[in-house]
């Protein structure tokens, strides 16, 4: 794909690009919806993502071409017109970043040409939007010598999602895609941004993704509804206990405070969050000590909680989890925002072949088509790719 993107650029812009980048997607092992509630998460970067070739320009124009959406052609805008425009499509992520940098006092006068091609399924729950944001952040940062750190770029990108695109997401996706390292997951406390790299050498076991092929856009899904619900829970709790976030509380605190929450579906959101936050630490320890049986159990518990308490799963996702467990997975769960996207499965390497065979057979019996299964590697975050590596 690296060669492909170079050719793509030459084809569109009649020149060689200055730089080639790769921006990965991410998987969150565990920590569903905890990140906008001050909780912990345990994500890693995957070897599926977006490749881009880019060069700076001497004027204030930005030209972006995506080979995944060829019908859109080259999308262009100028740096003196940074308002959100529906018809600008995915290039709004770029105008949003320039806009955010302008708000922060950066005077950026020069645009860029960029051609990209990716193998991340959009709406697959693998954070194609954060991959795109970090890709463009890196391009702007490099071409303008802004000297921003990965974490700064992650925070800027999150603001673009929250205030420009309109998704009230947390920091997990942007943080891991900015800071991810090969063969490492990150244990991140989203309220303090304290983090630890956790070795994630997947030799004896593999992470396998199954795409439900049900795409959903976070702006249209119930993601923002869950955000508002948890804000409501927090407000009620704050009348009785001094906390900044729901995840400041422990699982046992649920039994102390649930009586103040009258709506039962809000009680469920509360319970999911305090339990899930605690599970993330247990999962990080399980990964560290390579206790994959425990890790698998935690994944399955996280799925049950996402399904029954946070209510962000779907029939198809539940089905994929069930089939995976019957096929020999040690644990299976939905990932990402929910309501569609992918499941993550932990499989013993020795059982991988039989897992694939069994899964494909059972899936085919039910859906009359082959499943979309990918074994993923744990890779590093967004950056320039050198020609010689
Ligand atoms: C999306 C959001 C993240 C996080 C997950 C759910 O990926 O972008 O911030 O909330 O959903 O864990």
Boltz pocket constraint, residues with backbone or C-beta under 6 A from the ligand:
constraints:
  - pocket:
      binder: B
      contacts: [[A, 28], [A, 31], [A, 32], [A, 33], [A, 34], [A, 35], [A, 36], [A, 125], [A, 127], [A, 169], [A, 170], [A, 171], [A, 172], [A, 173], [A, 336], [A, 337], [A, 338]]
      max_distance: 6.0
